[in-house]
């Protein structure tokens, strides 16, 4: 993972003061917080002081460094699976989660369908379930309205994106709008009228699995963040944990296969 980290300004000759703690310590501390869902002030003494860890977290959030790290990890995982670095298809869906009392009233809402007072996470993943784009809104925001923000941002970043699968919540004018303005085919995967009980639907299960991956991080079981961009950053950190573990497992497997050969 070291080679994928953004280079600090002071190490690249762009000035700045050398940092007092190494990136390994800071990244481990942030991953511990996201994975275990602790408060910032409950940071164990084995890590740097929590104000310094939070300053690192906030700086990487505001400068887009965690997004850059996430992009590099996703590209490495895709190439390890025999895929191109840039995806051409994706799956979109949303998830409503309860919000803690720290979430302000202006950034929360009530999802009448799920009966949840909180926020909604809108995810766009590739066909492997890896995150392409995330948007956090009040839970009262409809999937179609959020997609008018999420999908153009994803299309501007991934020029080759041409096909997206979605559920019935994205039907209506959004299908024609994505085709005319983005040049993307929005394919609605519907549940058959005669189906009863649980049914695995083609393509849609991919993003549902991604939501399950995120909920392994206890910080994401409920939304605790005051700012929506902080919530989006926590989602990115959770996915970096997943992808770095995959790459580490592959790295350890290769020497074992070489010794066996």
C-alpha positions as CSV (number, residue, x, y, z in Angstrom):
1,X,0.0,0.0,0.0
2,X,3.0,2.3,0.5
3,X,3.5,2.8,-3.2
4,X,-0.1,3.9,-3.6
5,X,0.0,6.6,-1.0
6,X,0.0,10.3,-2.2
7,X,3.5,11.8,-1.7
8,X,3.5,14.6,1.0
9,X,4.5,18.0,-0.2
10,X,7.6,18.2,2.0
11,X,8.9,14.9,0.5
12,X,8.3,16.1,-3.1
13,X,10.3,19.3,-2.6
14,X,7.2,21.5,-2.6
15,X,7.9,22.9,0.9
16,X,6.0,22.4,4.1
17,X,7.0,21.1,7.5
18,X,7.8,17.5,8.0
19,X,5.1,15.6,9.8
20,X,5.6,14.4,13.3
21,X,4.0,11.0,12.8
22,X,4.4,8.6,10.0
23,X,1.6,7.8,7.6
24,X,1.5,4.2,8.7
25,X,0.5,5.2,12.3
26,X,-2.1,7.7,11.1
27,X,-3.7,5.3,8.6
28,X,-3.8,2.5,11.2
29,X,-5.5,4.9,13.6
30,X,-8.2,6.0,11.1
31,X,-8.8,2.4,10.1
32,X,-9.2,1.4,13.7
33,X,-11.8,4.2,14.3
34,X,-13.8,3.3,11.1
35,X,-13.6,-0.4,11.8
36,X,-14.6,-0.3,15.5
37,X,-16.8,2.7,15.5
38,X,-15.2,4.4,18.5
39,X,-15.3,8.1,19.4
40,X,-12.4,10.3,18.4
41,X,-11.6,10.9,22.0
42,X,-11.5,7.2,22.7
43,X,-8.5,6.6,20.5
44,X,-6.2,4.0,22.2
45,X,-2.9,5.2,23.6
46,X,-1.0,3.0,21.2
47,X,-1.9,5.5,18.4
48,X,-0.9,9.2,18.1
49,X,-3.1,11.7,20.1
50,X,-6.6,11.9,18.7
51,X,-6.4,15.6,17.8
52,X,-3.4,14.8,15.5
53,X,-5.3,11.8,14.0
54,X,-8.4,13.9,13.3
55,X,-6.3,16.7,11.8
56,X,-4.8,14.0,9.4
57,X,-8.3,12.7,8.6
58,X,-9.6,16.2,7.9
59,X,-6.7,17.2,5.8
60,X,-6.9,14.1,3.6
61,X,-10.7,14.7,3.3
62,X,-10.4,18.3,2.3
63,X,-7.5,17.8,-0.1
64,X,-9.0,14.7,-1.7
65,X,-6.1,12.5,-0.8
66,X,-8.3,9.7,0.6
67,X,-10.2,9.8,-2.7
68,X,-6.9,9.6,-4.6
69,X,-5.8,6.6,-2.5
70,X,-9.1,4.9,-3.0
71,X,-8.9,5.4,-6.8
72,X,-5.4,3.8,-6.9
73,X,-6.5,0.9,-4.8
74,X,-9.6,0.2,-6.9
75,X,-7.6,0.3,-10.1
76,X,-5.0,-2.1,-8.6
77,X,-7.8,-4.5,-7.5
78,X,-9.5,-4.4,-10.9
79,X,-6.3,-5.1,-12.8
80,X,-5.6,-8.0,-10.4
81,X,-8.9,-9.4,-11.4
82,X,-8.1,-9.1,-15.1
83,X,-10.2,-6.0,-15.7
84,X,-9.3,-2.7,-17.1
85,X,-8.6,0.1,-14.7
86,X,-11.6,2.2,-15.8
87,X,-15.0,0.5,-15.7
88,X,-17.6,0.7,-18.5
89,X,-20.6,-0.5,-16.4
90,X,-22.0,0.0,-12.9
91,X,-24.8,-0.5,-10.5
92,X,-26.5,2.2,-8.5
93,X,-28.7,2.0,-5.4
94,X,-29.3,3.7,-2.0
95,X,-29.3,2.8,1.6
96,X,-31.1,4.7,4.4
97,X,-29.4,4.7,7.9
98,X,-30.4,6.2,11.2
99,X,-28.6,9.4,12.2
100,X,-27.2,10.1,15.6
101,X,-28.0,13.2,17.6
102,X,-24.8,14.8,16.4
103,X,-26.3,15.1,12.9
104,X,-27.8,18.5,12.3
105,X,-31.5,18.8,11.3
106,X,-30.7,20.5,8.0
107,X,-28.7,17.4,6.8
108,X,-31.1,14.7,7.9
109,X,-34.6,13.7,6.7
110,X,-37.3,11.1,7.0
111,X,-37.5,8.2,4.6
112,X,-41.2,7.4,4.5
113,X,-40.7,4.1,2.7
114,X,-38.1,2.7,5.2
115,X,-39.5,4.6,8.2
116,X,-36.0,5.9,9.0
117,X,-35.1,9.3,10.3
118,X,-31.5,10.0,9.2
119,X,-29.4,10.1,6.0
120,X,-29.3,8.1,2.8
121,X,-26.1,6.8,1.1
122,X,-26.2,6.6,-2.7
123,X,-23.6,4.3,-4.2
124,X,-22.4,3.7,-7.7
125,X,-20.3,0.5,-8.0
126,X,-18.7,-1.4,-10.8
127,X,-19.7,-4.9,-11.6
128,X,-17.2,-6.3,-9.0
129,X,-19.0,-4.2,-6.3
130,X,-16.1,-1.8,-5.9
131,X,-17.1,1.8,-5.2
132,X,-17.1,4.3,-8.1
133,X,-19.0,7.2,-6.5
134,X,-20.8,8.0,-3.2
135,X,-23.2,10.7,-2.3
136,X,-24.7,11.3,1.2
137,X,-28.0,13.2,1.4
138,X,-30.9,13.5,3.8
139,X,-33.0,10.4,3.9
140,X,-36.0,12.3,2.4
141,X,-34.1,12.8,-0.9
142,X,-35.5,10.5,-3.6
143,X,-33.2,8.2,-5.6
144,X,-34.0,10.0,-8.9
145,X,-33.1,13.4,-7.5
146,X,-29.8,12.2,-6.0
147,X,-28.9,10.5,-9.3
148,X,-29.0,13.8,-11.1
149,X,-26.0,14.8,-9.0
150,X,-24.3,11.4,-8.6
151,X,-24.3,10.1,-12.2
152,X,-23.0,13.3,-13.9
153,X,-20.1,13.5,-11.4
154,X,-19.4,9.8,-12.1
155,X,-19.6,10.2,-15.9
156,X,-17.2,13.2,-15.9
157,X,-14.7,11.1,-14.0
158,X,-15.2,7.8,-15.9
159,X,-15.6,8.7,-19.5
160,X,-16.0,5.1,-20.6
161,X,-19.1,4.5,-18.4
162,X,-21.9,3.5,-20.7
163,X,-24.3,1.1,-18.9
164,X,-25.8,1.3,-15.4
165,X,-28.2,-1.1,-13.7
166,X,-30.8,0.1,-11.1
167,X,-33.9,-0.9,-9.3
168,X,-37.5,0.3,-9.7
169,X,-36.9,3.4,-7.7
170,X,-35.1,5.0,-10.6
171,X,-37.9,4.6,-13.2
172,X,-39.5,7.5,-14.9
173,X,-37.9,10.5,-16.5
174,X,-34.4,9.7,-15.2
175,X,-34.0,6.9,-17.8
176,X,-34.5,9.3,-20.8
177,X,-32.4,12.0,-19.0
178,X,-29.3,9.9,-18.6
179,X,-29.5,8.8,-22.2
180,X,-29.9,12.3,-23.6
181,X,-27.5,14.2,-21.3
182,X,-25.0,11.6,-20.2
183,X,-25.0,9.1,-23.0
184,X,-25.5,6.3,-20.5
185,X,-28.0,3.5,-20.7
186,X,-29.9,3.2,-17.4
187,X,-31.3,-0.4,-17.3
188,X,-34.0,-1.0,-14.7
189,X,-33.9,-4.5,-13.2
190,X,-37.5,-5.3,-12.1
191,X,-38.7,-7.9,-9.7
192,X,-41.3,-10.2,-11.3
193,X,-44.9,-9.7,-10.2
194,X,-45.3,-13.4,-9.4
195,X,-42.2,-13.7,-7.2
196,X,-42.6,-14.4,-3.5
197,X,-40.1,-14.1,-0.7
198,X,-36.5,-13.4,-1.2
199,X,-35.2,-13.4,-4.7
200,X,-31.7,-12.6,-6.0
201,X,-32.1,-10.2,-8.9
202,X,-29.5,-10.0,-11.7
203,X,-26.9,-7.2,-11.3
204,X,-28.8,-5.6,-8.4
205,X,-27.3,-8.0,-5.9
206,X,-23.8,-6.6,-6.6
207,X,-24.5,-3.2,-5.0
208,X,-26.5,-4.8,-2.2
209,X,-23.4,-6.8,-1.3
210,X,-21.4,-3.6,-1.3
211,X,-23.7,-2.2,1.3
212,X,-23.2,-5.3,3.4
213,X,-19.4,-4.8,3.1
214,X,-19.8,-1.2,4.4
215,X,-21.8,-2.3,7.4
216,X,-18.9,-4.4,8.6
217,X,-17.4,-1.1,9.6
218,X,-19.1,-0.2,12.8
219,X,-18.7,3.5,12.2
220,X,-21.1,3.1,9.3
221,X,-23.9,1.2,11.0
222,X,-25.3,4.6,12.0
223,X,-24.4,8.1,10.7
224,X,-22.5,10.0,13.4
225,X,-20.9,12.7,11.2
226,X,-21.9,16.3,11.4
227,X,-21.0,16.9,7.7
228,X,-22.1,14.9,4.8
229,X,-18.7,15.0,3.1
230,X,-17.2,13.5,6.3
231,X,-19.7,10.6,6.0
232,X,-18.6,10.1,2.4
233,X,-15.0,10.1,3.5
234,X,-15.7,7.4,6.1
235,X,-17.3,5.3,3.3
236,X,-14.1,5.7,1.2
237,X,-11.9,4.7,4.2
238,X,-14.1,1.6,4.7
239,X,-13.6,0.6,1.0
240,X,-9.9,1.2,1.2
241,X,-9.7,-1.3,4.1
242,X,-11.5,-3.9,2.0
243,X,-9.4,-3.4,-1.1
244,X,-6.1,-3.3,0.7
245,X,-6.9,-6.6,2.5
246,X,-7.6,-8.2,-0.9
247,X,-4.3,-7.0,-2.3
248,X,-2.4,-8.1,0.8
249,X,-3.9,-11.6,0.6
250,X,-3.0,-11.9,-3.1
251,X,0.5,-10.7,-2.3
252,X,0.9,-13.3,0.4
253,X,-0.5,-16.0,-1.9
254,X,2.0,-15.5,-4.7
255,X,5.2,-16.5,-2.7
256,X,3.3,-19.6,-1.4
257,X,2.5,-20.6,-4.9
258,X,6.1,-20.0,-6.0
259,X,7.5,-22.2,-3.2
260,X,5.0,-24.9,-4.1
261,X,6.1,-24.8,-7.7
